[in-house]
């Protein structure tokens, strides 16, 4: 987990303050700033501001108002297998492999390696880690610099009461300068805490990028497969209708049907074929989308073609308990990191109200010639301390503290909203899976009925038992049920993928991606 790795960022050095209740200010804030000398001793190493704790998850043990069924409805065919919901079952890291489609697995592997979105998220994580490294170096360690100066100046003895004494001389100086800002009230440590939370945020954003990329590829592949089913079915229907048109024309020549019947059938054939170009357009768009998701240009021809027969419907579906969901969905964890960062910024703004203490020292030779710098007798040194106590800034510092508190309240509200939307997302997906199964069963029954009705009507029409209008109506009903059946089959696969995405995708079980989302522990330089 990202939190565990971040604790290796010199955690023992950063948390010098004692733990307290959430958002309660440290006791050092109650000390009168006027008692400066006492405060510097009594509260050395203290950290003002609230100590952060993640908000508790919603007090619920279910996502939906009514219980889920033990398993979904079943229907004939590979897409109609019943699915069982298993509460608390862990999610595999590479959840898409449960569809048992090797071309899909290969495409996702390629996409995770080549996606610009993933590369951008990885770069953002590295940037956040380096910013943390920089702040740790500034706060926890003194700054040591080497300095060399060479000046030529005119010396005037007026300063010493000797106006007649003047001299032009060269002055050379080499020294090592050391400075250190004592983080007495923890403003620097709160800034480190804030930047560590930013590292957490970017790490979870990277996991969200992995999850979104894999889920989008699975959804697009299923959509492509569904479109191919619809195109094939529509083409077969158009061929059947065209064959029926030939029969009608022959009957018209024999005087068995009217010219209107032939024209109606011609219209039906044209309307059926007119639905093919939009389907092909949607198919091309899915192909382009899959190529781009894999980090390729749309013109790339290496993207595999998908059909529903290539997928196996997972029959066991995990349902994470609500208390676990808030610890595994990347968007919730990112919102928690943002809230933590806002809490730390309250501490930074609070520390700015207190004195700032700086220590400095320098040591090195000073001479009139460059060679003189090598003489130990010409060494000079100094040591000093400075303190700055804010007195009047026109209300700036207190306003900044109130602004930080308002930002925390905003982040807190946004965190709660993120959690609620996540619960809604899971609830919607669970219900969709339940309704997909019953919907597919109904569509399968409708297709069987429409197919049988069309065969019967055709036979009766040949014998003159029904009018052409009855045949036309049977053809239209069959055509619609074929398209609806393909869409219902695809919906079961797509919503199954949506459930894995809604539950967080199992990234915590993948050593490769979870480590990729975690920065290397930093060492200030």
KAZI-V589829 format. One record per pair of residues at least 12 apart in sequence whose C-alpha atoms are under 7 Angstrom apart, sorted by sequence separation. I is the first residue (numbers start at 1). J is the second residue. If there is no record, write none. Layout:
BEGIN
i=[I I]
j=[J J]
END
This chain:
BEGIN
i=[71 72 155 291 366 71 154 155 249 365 366 458 70 71 154 248 365 366 457 28 70 153 154 364 365 153 364 152 153 245 363 364 152 363 29 151 152 362 363 28 151 245 362 454 26 150 151 245 361 362 453 454 26 150 361 25 26 149 150 360 361 25 149 360 450 454 25 148 149 359 360 24 148 359 23 24 147 148 242 358 359 450 451 17 22 23 147 241 358 450 16 17 22 23 146 147 357 358 16 17 22 146 357 20 22 145 146 238 356 357 447 19 144 145 355 356 144 145 355 356 144 238 355 447 143 144 238 354 355 446 447 142 143 354 142 143 353 142 234 443 443 444 443 353 231 352 440 231 440 139 439 440 139 349 350 227 349 436 346 349 436 437 136 227 436 135 346 224 345 346 433 132 224 342 433 132 432 433 132 342 343 220 342 429 339 342 429 128 129 220 429 128 339 217 338 339 426 125 217 426 125 425 426 124 125 228 336 213 335 225 224 225 226 225 332 121 122 121 221 222 332 332 118 118 117 118 326 112 108 108 208 207 208 205 204 204 205 204 201 201 48 200 201 46 47 48 45 46 47 198 44 45 46 197 43 45 197 197 198 40 197 194 194 193 194 191 190 191 190 190 191 190 187 187 187 186 187 185 329 330 14 182 329 181 182 328 181 115 180 181 325 115 116 180 114 115 179 180 313 114 179 111 178 179 111 178 320 110 111 177 178 177 176 177 107 175 176 175 176 175 174 175 174 173 174 173 172 173 172 171 172 171 172 2 170 171 172 2 103 261 101 101 100 99 100 99 99 99 98 91 90 89 86 88 89 84 85 86 87 88 89 83 84 85 86 87 88 82 83 84 85 86 87 88 79 81 83 85 87 237 233 230 230 229 61 62 226 61 226 60 226 57 223 222 57 222 222 219 218 54 215 215 52 211 52 50 211 49 50 49 48 49 48 48 207 206 203 203 33 80 63 72 63 64 74 63 73 72 73 75 74 137 136 137 133 129 133 134 133 126 79 95 93 93 91 92 93 91 93 93 92 93 1 9 1 5 8 9 2]
j=[83 84 167 303 378 84 167 168 262 378 379 471 84 85 168 262 379 380 471 43 85 168 169 379 380 169 380 169 170 262 380 381 170 381 48 170 171 381 382 48 171 265 382 474 47 171 172 266 382 383 474 475 48 172 383 48 49 172 173 383 384 49 173 384 474 478 50 173 174 384 385 50 174 385 50 51 174 175 269 385 386 477 478 45 50 51 175 269 386 478 45 46 51 52 175 176 386 387 46 47 52 176 387 51 53 176 177 269 387 388 478 51 176 177 387 388 177 178 388 389 178 272 389 481 178 179 273 389 390 481 482 178 179 390 179 180 390 180 272 481 484 485 485 397 276 397 485 279 488 188 488 489 189 400 401 279 401 488 401 404 491 492 192 283 492 192 404 283 404 405 492 192 286 404 495 195 495 496 196 407 408 286 408 495 408 411 498 198 199 290 499 199 411 290 411 412 499 199 293 502 202 502 503 202 203 307 415 293 415 306 306 307 308 308 415 205 206 206 306 308 418 419 206 209 209 210 419 210 214 217 330 330 331 330 330 333 334 334 334 337 185 337 338 184 185 186 184 185 186 337 184 185 186 337 184 186 338 340 341 184 341 341 344 344 345 344 344 345 345 347 348 348 347 348 351 351 352 351 503 504 189 357 504 357 358 504 358 293 358 359 503 294 295 359 294 295 359 360 493 295 360 293 360 361 294 361 503 294 295 361 362 362 362 363 294 362 363 363 364 364 364 365 365 365 366 366 366 367 367 367 368 368 369 200 368 369 370 203 304 468 310 311 311 311 312 312 313 314 314 318 318 318 316 318 319 315 316 317 318 319 320 315 316 317 318 319 320 315 316 317 318 319 320 321 313 315 317 319 321 479 482 483 486 486 321 322 486 322 487 322 490 323 490 490 326 493 494 494 497 336 497 501 340 501 343 343 505 346 347 347 347 350 350 351 517 517 517 518 354 437 423 434 426 427 437 427 437 437 438 441 441 524 524 525 522 519 523 524 524 519 489 505 505 506 505 506 507 506 508 509 509 510 508 521 514 518 521 522 518]
END
